[in-house]
Amino acid sequence: MSSLTGSPHSLHDTALEPLRAKSGWIVALGVVYVIAGIIALGSVVMATKVSVFVVGIMMLIAGVAEVFNAFQIKTWGKFLLWLLLGALYIVAGVFAFENPLLAAAALTLLLGISLLVSGIMRIVIAFSMQETMPWIWVAFSGVITFLLGLLIVAKWPVSGLYVLGIFLGIDLVIAGAGWIGIGLGLRRLT
């Protein structure tokens, strides 16, 4: 029977050593994210366009992959379905490039409706939870999600100009803060 030398804490420290050596780069990454998020929040319409372009690129890549996959399918029925799906993705990707603000409005409406439905589902789930479970937090989350969706849909199509950009900016700032926290936490472990 073999035994490990050292405490679990020293094994944990050894595993983190490569990251600890790069903690400055991790903090720098976080700072870049925060700066990008602040810029996005300062120009939400431009950030919305960038978001739509990224979605467009992903749709084009997915469409090409679907078309390629269609030619790998041997049966005609499935071949046509894969080919049609790929063509739809490609058309949607091109549409995102051709008219990014209209695409943003469509994506924002879809997001608003999704938040409304998700909020309702969470509220229903909360009230079906057992009394011993912390259902109030699920209900609170559902109400906030529903209200956010309602706000987006009520202000649509104008909300299509800024919602995606605001979400992108907030996400970048929060992610950047997280990276900064990780980098500084790694420095403190030394």
C-alpha positions in Angstrom: 0.0 0.0 0.0 1.5 3.3 -1.0 1.0 6.5 0.9 1.1 10.0 -0.3 3.7 12.2 1.1 2.6 15.7 2.1 -0.8 17.0 3.1 -3.7 17.4 0.7 -3.1 21.1 0.9 0.4 20.7 -0.5 -0.9 18.6 -3.4 -3.5 21.4 -4.0 -0.7 24.0 -4.0 1.4 21.9 -6.5 -1.5 21.6 -8.9 -2.1 25.4 -8.8 1.6 26.3 -9.2 1.4 26.7 -13.1 -1.6 28.9 -12.7 0.0 30.9 -9.9 2.9 31.7 -12.2 0.5 33.1 -14.7 -1.6 35.1 -12.3 -0.5 38.4 -13.8 -1.7 37.3 -17.2 -5.0 36.2 -15.7 -5.5 39.6 -14.0 -4.5 41.3 -17.3 -7.1 39.2 -19.2 -9.7 40.3 -16.6 -8.8 44.0 -17.1 -9.2 43.6 -20.9 -12.6 42.0 -20.4 -13.7 44.9 -18.0 -12.4 47.5 -20.5 -14.2 45.8 -23.4 -17.4 45.6 -21.3 -17.2 49.3 -20.4 -16.7 50.2 -24.1 -19.7 47.9 -25.0 -21.8 49.6 -22.4 -20.7 53.0 -23.7 -21.9 52.1 -27.2 -24.6 49.6 -26.8 -25.9 49.8 -30.4 -22.4 49.0 -31.7 -22.1 46.2 -29.2 -25.4 44.9 -30.4 -24.2 44.9 -34.0 -21.0 43.0 -32.9 -23.2 40.5 -31.1 -25.2 39.9 -34.2 -22.1 39.5 -36.3 -20.8 36.9 -33.9 -24.1 35.0 -34.1 -24.0 35.4 -37.9 -20.5 33.8 -38.1 -21.6 30.9 -35.8 -24.7 30.4 -38.0 -22.6 30.4 -41.2 -20.1 27.9 -39.7 -23.0 25.7 -38.5 -24.7 25.9 -41.9 -21.6 24.8 -43.8 -21.1 22.0 -41.3 -24.7 20.9 -41.8 -24.4 20.9 -45.6 -21.1 19.0 -45.4 -22.8 16.5 -43.1 -25.7 16.2 -45.6 -23.3 14.7 -48.1 -22.2 12.1 -45.5 -25.8 10.8 -45.2 -26.6 8.0 -47.5 -30.4 8.1 -47.6 -32.2 10.8 -49.6 -34.8 11.7 -47.0 -32.2 12.5 -44.4 -29.9 14.1 -47.0 -32.5 16.6 -48.0 -33.3 17.4 -44.3 -29.7 18.0 -43.4 -29.2 20.0 -46.6 -32.3 22.1 -45.9 -31.2 22.7 -42.3 -27.7 23.8 -43.4 -29.2 26.1 -46.1 -31.4 27.7 -43.5 -28.5 28.3 -41.1 -26.5 29.8 -44.0 -29.4 32.1 -45.1 -29.8 33.2 -41.4 -26.1 33.9 -41.1 -26.1 36.0 -44.3 -29.2 37.8 -43.1 -27.4 38.7 -39.9 -24.6 40.3 -42.0 -26.9 42.0 -44.5 -29.2 43.6 -41.9 -27.7 43.4 -38.4 -30.2 45.7 -36.8 -33.2 43.8 -38.1 -31.5 40.6 -37.0 -30.9 42.1 -33.6 -34.6 43.0 -33.3 -35.6 39.4 -34.2 -33.0 38.0 -31.7 -34.2 40.4 -29.0 -37.8 39.5 -29.5 -36.9 35.8 -29.3 -34.9 36.5 -26.1 -37.8 38.5 -24.6 -40.3 35.7 -25.3 -37.8 33.1 -23.9 -37.4 35.1 -20.7 -41.2 35.4 -20.3 -41.7 31.7 -20.7 -38.7 30.8 -18.5 -40.0 33.2 -15.8 -43.5 31.6 -15.9 -42.0 28.1 -15.7 -39.8 29.0 -12.7 -42.8 30.5 -10.9 -44.9 27.4 -11.6 -42.0 25.1 -10.4 -41.5 27.2 -7.3 -45.1 26.8 -6.2 -45.0 23.1 -6.9 -41.9 22.6 -4.6 -42.2 21.1 -1.2 -42.5 23.4 1.8 -39.2 22.3 3.1 -37.4 23.5 0.0 -36.3 27.1 -0.4 -39.0 27.7 -3.1 -39.1 31.5 -2.5 -35.7 32.0 -4.2 -36.9 30.1 -7.3 -40.1 32.2 -7.3 -38.1 35.4 -6.9 -35.9 34.3 -9.8 -38.9 33.6 -11.9 -40.5 36.9 -11.2 -37.3 38.8 -12.1 -36.9 36.8 -15.3 -40.5 37.3 -16.2 -40.3 41.1 -15.6 -37.0 41.3 -17.6 -38.7 39.5 -20.5 -41.8 41.7 -20.2 -39.6 44.8 -20.3 -37.8 43.6 -23.4 -41.0 42.7 -25.2 -42.9 45.9 -24.1 -40.1 48.1 -25.6 -39.7 46.0 -28.7 -38.6 46.7 -31.5 -36.6 49.6 -30.1 -35.2 47.3 -27.4 -33.5 45.4 -30.3 -31.1 48.3 -30.7 -29.6 48.0 -27.2 -30.6 44.9 -25.2 -28.0 42.5 -26.8 -25.3 45.2 -26.4 -26.2 45.8 -22.7 -26.1 42.0 -22.0 -22.8 41.7 -23.8 -21.3 44.6 -21.8 -22.6 43.3 -18.5 -21.3 39.8 -19.3 -17.8 41.1 -20.2 -17.6 43.3 -17.0 -18.7 40.4 -14.8 -16.4 37.9 -16.5 -13.5 40.3 -16.3 -14.2 40.8 -12.6 -14.2 37.1 -12.2 -10.8 36.7 -13.9 -9.3 39.5 -11.9 -10.6 37.8 -8.7 -9.1 34.5 -9.7 -5.7 36.1 -10.6 -5.5 38.0 -7.4 -6.6 34.9 -5.4 -3.8 32.9 -7.0 -1.3 35.6 -5.9 -2.5 35.4 -2.3 -1.9 31.6 -2.2 1.8 32.1 -2.5 
